[in-house]
Amino acid sequence: MKSLSRFWWLAGIVLFVGLAWIGLTVRLFPNTAENTPAPRPGFLAPDFELSDLQGTAVRLSQLRGQIVLINFWATWCPPCQAEMPALQAIYEEYQSNGFIILGINTTSSEVVSTVPDFVAAHGLTFPILLDPQDKATSAYQITGMPTSFLVGRDGIIQQAVVGPINESVLRSWLSSAQNQAP
Amino acid sequence: MSPTLHIGPLSVQAFGFILLLGLWLGLTLSEKLATRTSPNFPVSQLGNLVLIALLSGLLGARLTFVARAPQAFAATPWQAFLPSTTALDPEGGLLFATLALLIYRQRKQLPFWPMLDALTPLFFTLLIALPIANLAEGNAYGRPTNLPWGIYLWGAYRHPVQLYEALAALLIAIWLWPRRTAPTLPPGVRFARLLTLSAAARLFLEAWRGTPQNTLATQLVAWLLLALGLLAWGLLQNRPSPSEPQGEAQ
């Protein structure tokens, strides 16, 4: 009986210490957003400047305030081809709400002349950027394609997906991203 | 970004592979140790329990994800059935898995506390495997640190909080390991100890997590689980253990 009573006393002390630790954590370890760029949800999206098919330079940081889907793709990648119609449809649907897709072609693995034909064949109207020196591809540590990153209005990566994106899943992410304050 | 293991011609994602390995190892341990953790529990039911919880968890995770954004699936409802690891809600999965486990237990009339005791080796193996899988994937990373054992991840030296968690779970597993010579514990006590110690470890280590999440909410949930664990431990520890005559306290 005595040991039982000691157990409950100890349990009470443990719970009290636990509460005190929660209070200490709030004071000593506040949640702060990290400003380090990294290809990871919760981090600032690594910046890049690449040219589109017309030669116009596009810089990611200049799109701050918009929701950006960065999609790494190649013409020879079947899942990339498969997801393009869905990306185009979503782009048309959400473009007017401050949403943009940057389709980054991993040009170092391509025959460059095939890219415009691919874009025309799929009727893509969102910006297609060329990455001949793998600048963005290495900054985003791309190991497989397609890989996509959804960047919020604040420039922070919200989602990262390796493999083709499910259209409905992207819609659900966009609806929550649109509620985010810029 | 998402490391893969190459086994012959196969390429598998490290995260999923380590979790599956943990599940297999944990289930094997649960079955092998059941005579010591839970002498009166039908061992043959363990595999069924895990399979049912796993399938229900996956189904529940997908259903909850769809239910949270039904408008996104309104135009293409068939996409709710496509295999995709991105369209899963972990909390919903956990809820469905728990409910399925309880329903199955009720239908098969399996004893509640002995069932949890028998599953304890599986739980502690998963508690070791999950942070290791997170470390392999770069998930659930720690806060930046200048300490010499910091690991370089996502642009900074960070607390290897995944290793802290794995180490804490390993120590808990060693303490809870059902030794052949140790007396059998009353039903539920081994599980209650696991719940208590794991919740305490989570509550403590959460302070070094660097992932953008609500630390306060996670710690409060851990504190509630700690309180539940202590309550169960205190209430169950004086019950008779399976090897003792009824009515005799430990």
Boltz contact constraints between the chains, C-beta under 6 A:
constraints:
  - contact:
      token1: [A, 7]
      token2: [B, 234]
      max_distance: 6.0
  - contact:
      token1: [A, 11]
      token2: [B, 230]
      max_distance: 6.0
  - contact:
      token1: [A, 15]
      token2: [B, 227]
      max_distance: 6.0
  - contact:
      token1: [A, 18]
      token2: [B, 203]
      max_distance: 6.0
  - contact:
      token1: [A, 18]
      token2: [B, 223]
      max_distance: 6.0
  - contact:
      token1: [A, 18]
      token2: [B, 226]
      max_distance: 6.0
  - contact:
      token1: [A, 22]
      token2: [B, 219]
      max_distance: 6.0
  - contact:
      token1: [A, 25]
      token2: [B, 207]
      max_distance: 6.0
  - contact:
      token1: [A, 29]
      token2: [B, 207]
      max_distance: 6.0
  - contact:
      token1: [A, 31]
      token2: [B, 215]
      max_distance: 6.0
  - contact:
      token1: [A, 36]
      token2: [B, 155]
      max_distance: 6.0
  - contact:
      token1: [A, 36]
      token2: [B, 156]
      max_distance: 6.0
  - contact:
      token1: [A, 38]
      token2: [B, 154]
      max_distance: 6.0
  - contact:
      token1: [A, 38]
      token2: [B, 155]
      max_distance: 6.0
  - contact:
      token1: [A, 39]
      token2: [B, 1]
      max_distance: 6.0
  - contact:
      token1: [A, 40]
      token2: [B, 154]
      max_distance: 6.0
  - contact:
      token1: [A, 42]
      token2: [B, 212]
      max_distance: 6.0
  - contact:
      token1: [A, 141]
      token2: [B, 1]
      max_distance: 6.0
  - contact:
      token1: [A, 161]
      token2: [B, 86]
      max_distance: 6.0
  - contact:
      token1: [A, 162]
      token2: [B, 2]
      max_distance: 6.0
  - contact:
      token1: [A, 166]
      token2: [B, 79]
      max_distance: 6.0
  - contact:
      token1: [A, 166]
      token2: [B, 82]
      max_distance: 6.0
  - contact:
      token1: [A, 166]
      token2: [B, 84]
      max_distance: 6.0
  - contact:
      token1: [A, 166]
      token2: [B, 87]
      max_distance: 6.0
  - contact:
      token1: [A, 168]
      token2: [B, 72]
      max_distance: 6.0
  - contact:
      token1: [A, 168]
      token2: [B, 73]
      max_distance: 6.0
  - contact:
      token1: [A, 168]
      token2: [B, 76]
      max_distance: 6.0
  - contact:
      token1: [A, 168]
      token2: [B, 79]
      max_distance: 6.0
  - contact:
      token1: [A, 169]
      token2: [B, 86]
      max_distance: 6.0
  - contact:
      token1: [A, 169]
      token2: [B, 87]
      max_distance: 6.0
  - contact:
      token1: [A, 171]
      token2: [B, 72]
      max_distance: 6.0
  - contact:
      token1: [A, 172]
      token2: [B, 69]
      max_distance: 6.0
  - contact:
      token1: [A, 172]
      token2: [B, 72]
      max_distance: 6.0
